Amino acid sequence: MSKRLVILGGGESGTGAALLAKVKGFDVFVSDQGSIKEKYRDDLVRNKIEFEEQQHTEEKILNADLAIKSPGIPDKAEIVKKLKAKGVEIIDEIEFGFRYINGKVIAITGTNGKTTTTLLTYHLMKSAGFSVSLAGNVGESLARKVANGDADWYVLEISSFQLDGTKTFKPEIGLLMNITPDHLDRYEYQLQNYINSKFRLIQNMDSGSRFIYYSDDEIITRELASRSIPAAKIPVSLKSSHAPAFYDGSLMQFNLSEKFSIAQADTTLKGPHNLINTMAAVSAVHLAGAKLESIREGLKTFKNAPHRLEPVGTVNGVDFVNDSKATNVDSVVYALGSYNQPLVWIAGGIDKGNDYNLIKDQVKEKVKALICLGTDNKKLKDFFGGIIPVIRETQSVEELVQIALQEAQKGDVVLLSPACASFDLFKNYEDRGDQFRKAVAKLKLEHSI
């Protein structure tokens, strides 16, 4: 008799796990308390996988031999508690996919920067000619990729929620970009719980594994001092010339199996945060065996994901930049640090307990005007009232770009880097960034006639 596998959640990870489970001969059942998107429902129907939505039917769930939980479902959910009480093993789709791969894994986590680093690592591996697959928290699920065939390497972006459900998961190369407080509601408002989750990345690494990390991060440095880590440690630094990968003020310097240097001008990424991302990705790919020449070529052709310091147009000599993904102040620190030109800064949305003191000095030095885009802008206006000469507000994206152009001069940068969630006016940060991009395109057309 086939082992019964129950999957909670019918999104990308749940559907991917179901497809792999079907291939591997499990008796599969998918249960989603909400509604399943049409494309995932079609996957399940086409592959004759039993599923339900808008409910969790306990008699169909609690008889599982193994359960896979969507990363979005917390451990405190009642159905999860009942599965645990029955002694059912509960894992994440990443763990399930890993149990069936034949290739090696490069896994990237961190509070900020992990998507850019993941996409760059994948691009450099692909440019170098490797058989490589991109999966995890960006793109398709690992399980779906494994169900569709083998690759020699898998480059995975992994969130803390996904890491929580891993047991045997063991990357060949693991990257930890940074740790700043985030998702604390999921971790009982204890930062250490969140830190422990991130460090699950390296829980199974041994002396043959490589661990790349940002050594200027105080939390990571403190944790490393109290943990025994058998993996070979490769720190990346903007400060220490003793690190195998560091920035000397003009060049990224590498001292891995060979010595070499790379100028940021020879890459497509701007800003100090992208020095960190680039050094981490280059280190990983070089350690995986890529030739230096192919790495240099790949750095010139990389295109980052949208909404991350994405240039979206120039109007009357003013550059418009979409950084809608910057939904916390830490991300805005990096954005502001990426430009020396005067800035017209667009911020606002749903505040996440922001401490604007973190960017006060940079804002005072660089920002000539603030345009608030949100339904409640009081906190922004109160904090920056005596710091930024001009503060305006709007809830219309089309009006926003008109105001921005009025406040800017040739050579300035209009920077959408909100520091806030988007749900007051938009579906999500992608929707906010897409509307901004379209509005800039329309503005550009108006000024070209």
C-alpha positions as CSV (number, residue, x, y, z in Angstrom):
1,M,0.0,0.0,0.0
2,S,1.3,3.5,-0.9
3,K,2.3,5.8,1.9
4,R,-0.2,8.6,2.5
5,L,1.2,12.1,2.0
6,V,-1.0,15.0,3.0
7,I,-0.1,18.5,1.9
8,L,-1.5,21.6,3.7
9,G,-1.7,24.5,1.3
10,G,-2.3,24.5,-2.5
11,G,0.1,27.2,-3.6
12,E,3.3,26.8,-5.5
13,S,5.1,24.8,-2.8
14,G,2.1,22.6,-2.0
15,T,1.3,21.9,-5.7
16,G,5.0,21.3,-6.5
17,A,5.2,18.8,-3.6
18,A,2.1,17.1,-4.8
19,L,3.5,16.6,-8.3
20,L,6.8,15.2,-6.9
21,A,4.9,12.9,-4.5
22,K,2.7,11.6,-7.4
23,V,5.8,10.8,-9.4
24,K,7.3,9.0,-6.4
25,G,4.2,6.8,-5.9
26,F,2.6,8.4,-2.8
27,D,-1.1,8.4,-2.1
28,V,-1.4,12.3,-2.2
29,F,-4.0,14.6,-0.8
30,V,-3.9,18.4,-0.9
31,S,-6.0,20.5,1.5
32,D,-6.2,24.3,1.5
33,Q,-8.4,26.2,3.9
34,G,-8.6,29.0,1.3
35,S,-9.2,28.9,-2.4
36,I,-6.6,27.4,-4.7
37,K,-5.5,29.5,-7.7
38,E,-6.7,28.3,-11.1
39,K,-3.3,27.4,-12.4
40,Y,-2.5,25.2,-9.4
41,R,-6.0,23.6,-9.5
42,D,-5.4,22.8,-13.1
43,D,-2.1,21.1,-12.2
44,L,-3.8,18.9,-9.6
45,V,-6.7,18.0,-11.8
46,R,-4.5,17.2,-14.8
47,N,-2.3,14.9,-12.7
48,K,-5.3,13.2,-11.0
49,I,-4.3,14.4,-7.5
50,E,-7.1,14.5,-4.9
51,F,-7.6,17.9,-3.3
52,E,-10.0,20.1,-1.3
53,E,-10.3,23.8,-0.8
54,Q,-12.1,26.2,1.7
55,Q,-11.7,23.5,4.4
56,H,-9.6,21.0,6.2
57,T,-11.4,17.6,6.5
58,E,-9.7,16.0,9.5
59,E,-10.5,12.4,8.6
60,K,-8.7,12.9,5.3
61,I,-5.7,14.6,6.9
62,L,-5.0,13.0,10.2
63,N,-4.4,9.6,8.6
64,A,-1.2,10.8,7.0
65,D,2.1,9.0,7.1
66,L,3.9,12.2,6.2
67,A,2.6,15.8,6.1
68,I,4.0,18.8,4.1
69,K,3.0,22.2,5.4
70,S,3.0,25.4,3.4
71,P,5.6,27.8,4.8
72,G,2.8,30.4,5.3
73,I,1.0,28.1,7.8
74,P,2.2,28.7,11.4
75,D,2.9,25.8,13.7
76,K,0.2,27.0,16.0
77,A,-2.6,26.3,13.4
78,E,-5.0,23.8,14.9
79,I,-4.7,21.3,12.1
80,V,-0.9,21.3,12.5
81,K,-1.2,20.8,16.3
82,K,-3.5,17.8,15.6
83,L,-1.1,16.2,13.2
84,K,1.7,16.6,15.7
85,A,-0.4,15.1,18.4
86,K,-0.9,12.1,16.1
87,G,2.9,11.8,15.8
88,V,2.9,12.6,12.0
89,E,6.2,13.9,10.7
90,I,5.7,17.4,9.3
91,I,8.2,18.9,6.9
92,D,8.5,21.7,4.4
93,E,8.4,21.2,0.6
94,I,12.1,22.2,0.4
95,E,13.0,19.3,2.7
96,F,10.8,16.9,0.6
97,G,12.4,18.0,-2.6
98,F,15.9,17.7,-1.2
99,R,15.2,14.1,-0.3
100,Y,14.9,13.2,-4.0
101,I,17.6,15.4,-5.7
102,N,20.8,14.0,-7.1
103,G,22.5,17.3,-7.7
104,K,24.2,19.8,-5.3
105,V,22.6,22.8,-3.7
106,I,23.6,26.4,-3.3
107,A,21.2,27.9,-0.7
108,I,20.8,31.6,0.1
109,T,18.9,33.1,3.0
110,G,19.0,36.4,4.9
111,T,16.5,39.2,5.8
112,N,17.4,41.4,2.9
113,G,19.2,40.8,-0.4
114,K,18.6,37.1,-0.8
115,T,16.5,37.4,-4.0
116,T,19.1,39.5,-5.9
117,T,21.9,37.2,-4.7
118,T,20.0,34.1,-5.7
119,L,19.2,35.4,-9.1
120,L,22.8,36.6,-9.7
121,T,24.2,33.3,-8.5
122,Y,21.9,31.4,-10.9
123,H,22.7,33.7,-13.8
124,L,26.4,33.3,-13.2
125,M,26.1,29.5,-12.9
126,K,24.1,29.3,-16.1
127,S,26.5,31.7,-17.9
128,A,29.3,29.4,-16.9
129,G,27.6,26.5,-18.6
130,F,26.5,24.5,-15.6
131,S,23.4,22.3,-15.6
132,V,21.5,24.4,-13.0
133,S,18.0,25.0,-11.8
134,L,16.5,28.0,-9.9
135,A,14.0,27.3,-7.2
136,G,12.7,27.9,-3.7
137,N,11.3,31.3,-2.6
138,V,11.9,32.7,-6.0
139,G,10.4,31.1,-9.2
140,E,9.1,27.6,-9.0
141,S,9.3,25.2,-6.0
142,L,12.2,22.8,-5.6
143,A,9.8,19.8,-5.6
144,R,8.3,20.9,-8.9
145,K,11.8,21.2,-10.4
146,V,12.8,17.8,-9.1
147,A,9.6,16.2,-10.4
148,N,10.4,17.6,-13.9
149,G,14.0,16.2,-14.1
150,D,17.5,16.4,-12.6
151,A,20.0,19.2,-12.6
152,D,23.7,19.1,-11.4
153,W,23.1,22.2,-9.3
154,Y,20.1,23.8,-7.6
155,V,20.3,27.5,-6.6
156,L,17.7,28.1,-3.9
157,E,16.4,31.2,-2.2
158,I,15.1,30.0,1.2
159,S,13.0,31.9,3.8
160,S,13.2,31.4,7.5
161,F,9.7,29.8,7.3
162,Q,11.0,27.3,4.8
163,L,14.0,26.5,6.9
164,D,11.8,25.8,9.9
165,G,10.5,22.7,8.2
166,T,13.9,21.2,7.2
167,K,15.6,18.2,8.8
168,T,18.1,16.6,6.5
169,F,18.5,19.6,4.2
170,K,22.2,20.1,3.5
171,P,23.5,22.7,1.0
172,E,27.0,22.2,-0.6
173,I,27.3,26.0,-0.3
174,G,25.2,28.1,2.0
175,L,25.0,31.9,2.0
176,L,23.7,34.0,4.9
177,M,23.4,37.6,3.8
178,N,22.3,39.4,7.0
179,I,20.0,39.2,9.9
180,T,17.8,42.1,11.0
181,P,14.5,41.8,13.0
182,D,11.7,40.6,10.8
183,H,8.6,38.3,11.0
184,L,8.8,38.5,14.8
185,D,5.1,37.8,15.1
186,R,5.8,34.3,13.8
187,Y,8.7,33.8,16.3
188,E,6.9,34.8,19.6
189,Y,8.5,38.2,19.3
190,Q,11.9,36.7,20.2
191,L,14.7,37.8,17.9
192,Q,16.7,34.7,19.0
193,N,14.0,32.4,17.6
194,Y,14.3,34.1,14.2
195,I,18.1,33.9,14.4
196,N,18.0,30.2,15.2
197,S,15.7,29.7,12.2
198,K,18.2,31.4,9.8
199,F,21.0,29.3,11.2
200,R,19.1,26.1,10.3
201,L,20.7,26.7,6.9
202,I,23.9,25.2,8.2
203,Q,22.6,22.7,10.7
204,N,23.8,19.7,8.7
205,M,26.8,21.1,7.0
206,D,30.1,19.3,7.5
207,S,33.8,20.0,6.7
208,G,33.2,19.5,3.0
209,S,30.6,22.3,2.9
210,R,31.2,26.0,2.4
211,F,29.5,28.7,4.4
212,I,29.6,32.2,3.0
213,Y,28.3,35.0,5.3
214,Y,28.4,38.8,5.6
215,S,30.9,39.3,8.4
216,D,30.1,43.0,9.1
217,D,26.7,41.9,10.4
218,E,26.8,42.2,14.2
219,I,24.2,39.5,14.8
220,I,25.9,36.9,12.5
221,T,29.3,37.7,14.1
222,R,27.9,37.3,17.6
223,E,26.2,34.0,16.7
224,L,29.3,32.5,15.0
225,A,31.3,33.1,18.2
226,S,28.9,30.9,20.2
227,R,28.3,28.2,17.6
228,S,30.4,25.2,16.5
229,I,30.4,25.2,12.7
230,P,32.4,22.5,10.9
231,A,31.8,24.0,7.4
232,A,34.6,26.0,5.8
233,K,33.8,29.7,6.6
234,I,34.1,32.3,3.9
235,P,33.4,35.8,5.2
236,V,32.4,38.7,2.9
237,S,33.1,42.2,4.1
238,L,33.0,45.8,3.2
239,K,35.5,46.6,5.9
240,S,38.0,43.9,6.7
241,S,40.9,43.2,4.2
242,H,41.4,39.9,6.0
243,A,38.2,38.4,4.5
244,P,38.5,36.2,1.4
245,A,36.1,38.5,-0.3
246,F,36.2,42.2,0.6
247,Y,35.8,45.7,-0.9
248,D,38.9,47.9,-0.7
249,G,37.1,51.1,-1.4
250,S,37.5,50.9,-5.2
251,L,37.5,47.2,-6.1
252,M,36.0,43.9,-4.9
253,Q,39.0,41.7,-4.0
254,F,38.8,37.9,-3.9
255,N,41.3,35.5,-2.4
256,L,39.7,32.1,-3.0
257,S,41.4,29.3,-4.9
258,E,42.9,32.2,-7.0
259,K,43.3,35.9,-6.4
260,F,41.3,38.4,-8.6
261,S,39.5,41.7,-8.4
262,I,36.3,43.1,-9.9
263,A,35.1,46.7,-10.2
264,Q,31.4,47.4,-9.4
265,A,31.3,49.5,-12.6
266,D,31.9,46.2,-14.5
267,T,28.6,44.8,-13.1
268,T,25.0,45.9,-13.6
269,L,24.3,46.4,-9.9
270,K,24.5,49.7,-8.0
271,G,25.0,50.5,-4.3
272,P,26.9,49.1,-1.3
273,H,24.4,46.4,-0.6
274,N,25.0,45.1,-4.1
275,L,28.7,44.9,-3.4
276,I,27.8,42.4,-0.6
277,N,25.4,40.5,-2.9
278,T,27.9,40.4,-5.7
279,M,30.8,39.3,-3.6
280,A,28.7,36.5,-2.0
281,A,27.4,35.3,-5.4
282,V,30.8,35.4,-7.1
283,S,32.4,33.5,-4.2
284,A,29.7,30.8,-4.4
285,V,30.0,30.4,-8.1
286,H,33.8,30.4,-8.1
287,L,33.8,27.7,-5.3
288,A,31.3,25.7,-7.4
289,G,34.0,25.6,-10.1
290,A,33.1,28.4,-12.5
291,K,35.9,30.0,-14.5
292,L,36.8,33.6,-13.8
293,E,36.3,34.6,-17.4
294,S,32.7,33.4,-17.5
295,I,32.0,35.1,-14.1
296,R,33.2,38.4,-15.5
297,E,31.0,38.0,-18.6
298,G,28.0,37.0,-16.6
299,L,28.3,40.1,-14.3
300,K,27.9,42.3,-17.4
301,T,24.7,40.7,-18.6
302,F,22.7,40.2,-15.3
303,K,19.3,41.7,-15.1
304,N,17.9,42.0,-11.5
305,A,14.3,41.2,-10.5
306,P,11.9,44.1,-10.9
307,H,11.2,46.5,-8.1
308,R,14.7,46.5,-6.7
309,L,16.5,49.8,-7.6
310,E,15.0,49.3,-11.1
311,P,15.6,52.2,-13.5
312,V,12.2,52.8,-15.1
313,G,12.8,55.9,-17.2
314,T,14.5,59.3,-17.6
315,V,12.3,62.4,-18.2
316,N,13.9,65.8,-18.8
317,G,17.2,64.5,-17.4
318,V,15.6,63.2,-14.2
319,D,16.1,59.4,-13.5
320,F,13.1,57.5,-12.1
321,V,14.0,54.4,-10.0
322,N,11.5,51.8,-8.8
323,D,12.6,50.3,-5.4
324,S,9.1,49.2,-4.4
325,K,10.5,46.0,-2.8
326,A,12.0,48.2,-0.1
327,T,9.2,47.6,2.5
328,N,11.4,48.3,5.6
329,V,13.9,50.9,6.7
330,D,16.9,48.6,6.4
331,S,16.2,48.3,2.7
332,V,15.9,52.1,2.3
333,V,19.4,52.5,4.0
334,Y,20.8,50.6,1.0
335,A,18.8,52.5,-1.5
336,L,19.8,55.9,-0.3
337,G,23.4,54.8,-0.2
338,S,23.3,53.8,-3.8
339,Y,23.1,57.4,-5.1
340,N,25.2,60.6,-4.8
341,Q,22.8,62.7,-6.8
342,P,20.1,64.9,-5.1
343,L,17.0,62.8,-4.4
344,V,13.3,63.2,-4.6
345,W,12.2,60.4,-2.3
346,I,8.8,58.7,-2.4
347,A,7.9,56.8,0.7
348,G,4.8,55.7,2.7
349,G,2.2,53.0,3.1
350,I,1.6,50.8,6.1
351,D,4.2,51.5,8.7
352,K,5.8,48.4,10.2
353,G,7.1,50.0,13.4
354,N,9.8,51.9,11.4
355,D,12.7,53.7,13.2
356,Y,13.5,56.5,10.8
357,N,16.5,57.5,12.9
358,L,18.4,54.8,10.9
359,I,18.2,56.9,7.8
360,K,18.0,60.4,9.3
361,D,21.5,61.5,8.4
362,Q,21.4,60.1,4.8
363,V,18.0,61.8,4.2
364,K,19.3,65.1,5.6
365,E,22.3,64.9,3.3
366,K,20.7,63.7,0.0
367,V,16.9,64.2,0.0
368,K,15.6,67.6,-1.3
369,A,11.9,66.6,-1.4
370,L,9.7,63.8,0.1
371,I,6.5,62.8,-1.5
372,C,4.3,60.7,0.8
373,L,2.3,57.9,-1.0
374,G,-0.1,56.5,1.5
375,T,-3.4,56.9,3.3
376,D,-1.8,57.9,6.7
377,N,1.4,59.9,6.3
378,K,1.5,61.5,9.8
379,K,4.5,59.6,11.1
380,L,6.7,60.4,8.0
381,K,5.6,64.1,8.0
382,D,6.2,64.4,11.8
383,F,9.7,62.9,11.7
384,F,11.0,64.5,8.5
385,G,9.2,67.8,8.9
386,G,12.3,69.7,10.1
387,I,14.7,67.7,8.0
388,I,13.5,67.7,4.4
389,P,12.8,71.2,2.9
390,V,9.7,70.0,0.8
391,I,7.1,67.5,1.9
392,R,4.1,66.7,-0.3
393,E,1.6,63.9,-0.4
394,T,-0.8,62.1,-2.8
395,Q,-2.7,58.9,-3.2
396,S,-2.5,58.9,-7.0
397,V,0.5,57.4,-8.8
398,E,-0.1,59.5,-11.9
399,E,-0.2,62.7,-9.8
400,L,2.9,61.4,-7.9
401,V,5.2,61.3,-10.9
402,Q,4.0,64.8,-12.0
403,I,4.8,66.2,-8.5
404,A,8.2,64.4,-8.5
405,L,9.1,65.9,-11.9
406,Q,8.1,69.4,-10.6
407,E,10.4,69.0,-7.5
408,A,13.3,67.5,-9.4
409,Q,16.0,69.2,-11.6
410,K,18.1,67.7,-14.4
411,G,20.6,65.2,-12.9
412,D,18.3,64.4,-9.9
413,V,17.0,60.9,-9.1
414,V,13.3,60.3,-8.2
415,L,13.5,57.2,-5.9
416,L,10.4,55.2,-5.0
417,S,11.7,53.4,-1.9
418,P,8.7,53.3,0.4
419,A,10.0,51.8,3.7
420,C,6.4,50.6,4.2
421,A,4.1,47.8,3.2
422,S,1.8,48.6,0.2
423,F,-1.6,47.2,1.2
424,D,-3.3,50.5,2.0
425,L,-3.4,51.6,-1.7
426,F,-2.1,48.5,-3.6
427,K,-2.5,44.8,-3.9
428,N,1.2,44.3,-3.0
429,Y,4.6,45.9,-3.6
430,E,4.7,44.5,-7.2
431,D,1.4,46.3,-8.0
432,R,2.8,49.5,-6.5
433,G,6.0,49.2,-8.6
434,D,4.1,48.3,-11.7
435,Q,1.8,51.3,-11.4
436,F,4.8,53.5,-10.8
437,R,6.6,52.1,-13.9
438,K,3.5,52.7,-16.1
439,A,3.0,56.2,-14.8
440,V,6.7,57.1,-15.6
441,A,6.3,55.6,-19.1
442,K,3.2,57.8,-19.6
443,L,5.0,60.9,-18.3
444,K,7.9,60.2,-20.6
445,L,5.6,60.0,-23.6
446,E,3.9,63.3,-22.6
447,H,7.3,65.1,-22.4
448,S,8.6,63.6,-25.7
449,I,5.8,65.0,-27.8
